[in-house]
Amino acid sequence: MILNMLIEVIIYLVCFIPIRIFAGGYHAKTQFRCYIMSTVTTFVALRLIKFLQISNSIFEIVVLIISIIIIWNLSPIEDDNKPLTKEEYSIYKIKVRKLISIILGVLIFSFIINNQLILSSIQVAMFILSLVVIIGAIKLYN
């Protein structure tokens, strides 16, 4: 609300949170760190969304496609705080892929109707999710 981007933050969070729940990835060690990191990440996301609404380039599409491929292939990533059984791993993988498929449908529709606000909000959500998944995978396998 401070940035006057209520619609953008709603779209961002509606795309980010459901996938984040099942995709896993990096988790902060304490609730306080999680809160700080979430706040800073959301602020950065909103600044990126604002920038992307005025910018149209093939680079953005490439980053979006790479982000979706990363989430699709690497998710779910377990964490020490949230280990997954084999059954949970399979269920979460299916859920992540279903959610990404829905988001792809929304992306295509938004592209057709040329709604840059929705496009940029989803692009940033997918980009940040891919970073969280990558960082979680690096942490898990090191």
N, C-alpha and C positions, 0 to 999 in steps of 0.2 A: 504494500500500500504506500510505503514511503517513496518508492520509485515510480508510483503511478502505473504499475504493471500487473494489476490483479488478474486479468484474463490470462496473461502470459504465464504467471506463476501457477495458476490453476491447471492450465494445459500441461505445463512442464511436470508438475507433481503427479497429475493423473497418469501420465506416461511413465514417469520415473519410478514411483513407489511400487506399483504392482510387480513390475519386472524386477526391481531391486530385491523384493521379498524372496523371490524364487531364484534369482540369478546368483545371489550371494556376492562374494568378492571381499574386498577389504573391509574390515571392521575396526573401529578405534578401540583401544584397550579400556577406556573408561567412558561413562555416560557424558561426563563434562566435555571430553575431547570430541565425542560424537556430536554433541550439540554445537560446539564451536565449528567443527569441520562442516557440518550440515548447513549452518548459517552462512559461512564463508562461501561454500560451494553454490548455494542458492543465489547469493548475491552475484557471484561471478557468472553463473548461468544466465541470470537476468540481463547482465551487461552484454553477454554474447548474443542473447536473443535480440536485444535492441539493435546491436550492430548488424546481425544477419538480416533483419527486416529491411535494411537499406542497401544490402549488398547481395548481388546475385552472381555466383560464379560456379564454374564446373568443379572447382576445388571443394566447395561445400557439399556437392552431391557425392563426390568421391569419398570424402570424410564420412558422410552419412552411411554410404554403402559399406565401407570398411568397418565402421562402428557396429553396424548390424551383423555383419559376418563374424566379428569377434564375439559379440554377445551370443549369437546363435551357436557357435562352435565351442566356446569355452565354458559356458554356463551349464550347470551351476558350479560355483566354486565354494567349497566348504571353508569354514574358519574354525579355529580352536574353540571359539565360543559357540559355534553351531556346526558340529560334525553331522554328516549325513550318512544314513544307512544306504545300502544299494537300492532299496525300494524308493526311498525319498529322492535319491539322485535321479532315478528314472522318471518319477512323477514330476519333479521340479523341471527337468529338461523339457518334458512335454509341455508343461505350463508356460515356460519361458517362450518356447517356440510358438505356441498359440497366441500369446500376448503380442509377440513381435509380428505375427501374421496380421493381427487386428490393426496394429499400428501402421503396418505397411499399407493396409487398405485405407486408413485415414490419411496417410501421406499422399497416396495416389489421388484420392478425392480432393484433398487440399490443393494439390498441384493443378488438377483439372479446373477447379474454381478459382485458382490463383490467390489463395489465402496465405499470404506470407507470414502472418502472425502465427498460424497453426504450424506451418512448415518449419519456421525457425525455432519454435518452442520444442517441437519433436526432435529436430536435428540436434539441438543442444542436449536434450535428455538422453538421446542415444549415445552421443559423444561422451558425456560424463559417465554414463553406465559402462561404456566400454573401458574407460580408464579405471573405474572401480574394479571391474572384473580382471583386467590385466594386472593391476597392483595386487589384488587378492591372489591371483595365480602365481605371481612372482614370490609373494610371501609364503604361499603354501608349498611351493616346490623348492624353496631355499632352506 
